[in-house]
Amino acid sequence: MKLSLDKLSVKPAKAPKHRDEDYVLDLCDEVLKLKGSRQHKFGFLLGDTGRKLPVDIYYSTLNLVIEYREYQHSNAVKHFDKPDKMTASGVHRGEQRKIYDQRRRDVLPINGIKLIEIDYTDFEYDGRNRIVRDRVRDLEVVKGILDRYC
């Protein structure tokens, strides 16, 4: 029996929404001319329950971690903070995010890894706090930030 694709109703797969974090990390890869390890985990960077905490991107040859700070890293957002639900650590998600952000700032350098934080406010952003994408301008922003620290 021969199957014909024209008789099948095949919908193209939807591409995942390209988040601002992905966009910025792609720009970092391009500026550094390297492919970083996304959501990388180190054995020494642990959450309160002992699970490894991810970092946004790690460049092993540079011993460099880059964290992208979305709006919710510096502002309360009920959807992300879940103030009515406590984490295993006994605090709401927004508070835990602050604790873990600070833990990355403290623990990575102790282990010889440079940390660069890139904030959404480093870019032009809209009323929904999302980056207004202009690739040429945004590459210059990322290059300027990385030049200061690398």
N, C-alpha and C positions, 0 to 999 in steps of 0.2 A: 504494500500500500504506500503510495507516494503522498506526502503531505504538501499542501500548498500554503505558503505564508499569507497569500492575498486573501484567503478565506478566514484567517484568524484575525480577531480583533486584538491587536497588540498596541498597547499604549507605551509611549516612550517613558523611560524611568525619569522621574523628576530629579533634577540636580539638587543637592542639598543647598540650602540658603547659605550664601557666602557671608559669614558673620564678620563684623569689624575686626575681631581678634584674628581670624584667618587672613584677612586682607593685610593687616599690619605685619603679621609674622611672615607673610609672603614677601612683603617689601623688605623686611630684615634679611631674609634669605638672599634677595636680589642685591641689596647693598653690600652684604658681606661676601657674596659670591660663594655661599655655602648652603647646604641643606641641613637645617637644624632638626633635632629630635623633638617632635611635638609631644606634649603631655609626658615628658620624661620624668622618671621617678628615681630618687637616690635612696639607698638603704639608710642613710643618716638623717633624712628629712621626714619626720614622722608626725602624724596627727595625734590627737589625744587618745585615740583608741589603738594606736600602734600601727595603723595603716600608713603606707608610704604616700606622702603628699606629692601630687604632680606639679611640675613647673610648666609654664606655657611652652617654652622652647629652650633647648640646651645645645650649645655648640661646643662639642668636646675638644676640638683642636684649639679653641680660644679659651677654654675653661670659663665659658660665659653663659649665663641664663638671662633671658629677656622675659619680662612679665608685662602683659598688656593690661592696663587698668581701665576697665569699663566704668560707666557711670556708677554702677552699684558698689564699686569698691570704695567710693568716697561719699556716697549719698544713700539715704534709706530708701529702699524700694520694697514695698510689701511683698510683691510677687517673688522676689529673690530672698528676702530676709526671713520670710515665714515667721513673723513675730509671735504667732500663737502656738508654734511648735518648737519644742526644745530639742537640741541635738543630744547625742550621747554625752557630750561634755557639760550639759546642763545650761547652755546658753542658746539663744536663737541664732539662726544661720548668719544673719548680718554681723553679729558680734563674733561668731566663730571665723568668718571671713577675715575680719580685722586681726584676730589673733594669729591666724595662719599666714596672712600677709606679713605680719611682723616677724613671725618665726622664720619665714624665708629670708627676710632682711638680716636676721641675726645669725642663722645657721649656715647659710651658703658661704659668706665670707670666711667664717671660722674654718670652713673646709676648703679654702683656697679657690672658691668660685666667685667670679665677679657677677654682680646682679645689676641689671639696668631695668628700670621701670619706665614704660612709655604710657602716658596717660591720654585718654580720649581728648582732653583739652589741649593737647599739643597740636591737634589738627583742627581744621574748620569743621564744625558739627552743626547739626540741625536742631529743631525744637524737640526732637525725640532723643537727643543726645547721641545721635549716630553720625559717623563721619560722612561729610559731604565729599565724596571721592573725586579727587583730581590727581591722577597717578603721578604726573610730573612733579606737582607741588608736594605731594605726600612723600615721594621718594626723597626730595630735598629735606623735608622735616626729619625723616628717619635718619638720613645721612648725617644731618647736623647733630642729632642726639647721639648717634653712635660715635661720631668723631670726637665728641666731648669726653667719652668714656673709654674708647678703645685706643 
